[in-house]
Each structure stands twice: as structure tokens, then as C-alpha cells.
């Protein structure tokens, strides 16, 4: 009886000590804001390389993306448990005048500051 009571108390204490997730639940059609990356390029928002943008007739200006609002189009989960989201611009334009959507690693992009809820 003591072992059962002790296990219930320990399980309750363990659940109490779990940190709360910092990320609110992201759903389809939620609006996020692209922020300026800490380095020269975006690391967790997967934009195409500059030469691919140019080949498709686009203009690879990464600085113009800061402050742009994007909408979550789709959500998928990788085998390692991370979340992959598909983003489109809220104003209806294409990224770099060539790409209608891009993908991003949700948790990493929010933690690094590339995306803002």
C-alpha cells in the first residue's frame, strides 16, 4: 500500500516539475511574422538558395522579408518529433516573386527568433 501511495506521489511530483511548453499550439491559418535572422541567412526557414531564385526569375533580397506576415498552410511532423510547417505570404504575393510557399522548422524558427507568434 505504501509503495502504491509513494508511486502516486512521485508521479504527481514529476508531472508538476515538467516545464510548460513555450510555444502555443500552432494551427493551420495562424499568422506568424518573419523576423530578421541573427546571422547572414535564415537557418530554420527553408528558403531556396539564391542561385535557384535567380534561375526562376526572382530577386533574392532576404532583407525585404523582415516584418512580413505569413500564414501557416500545412503542418506535418518529422520522424524525430519536430514540426514542419508550410508558409505562404498573407498579402498573396510570392516569396522573391518566384515561390508561393516555403517550409520552416517550427520549434527551431521560433526559438531562434526567425518567426514570431
Protein Blocks (a to p, Z undefined) as FASTA:
>chain_A
ZZmmmmmmmmmmmmmmpccdfbdcddehiacdddddfblbdfklccddfklmmmnopacd
fklmgopacddfbdcddfkopacdddddfklpaehhlafbdcddfklmmmnopacZZ
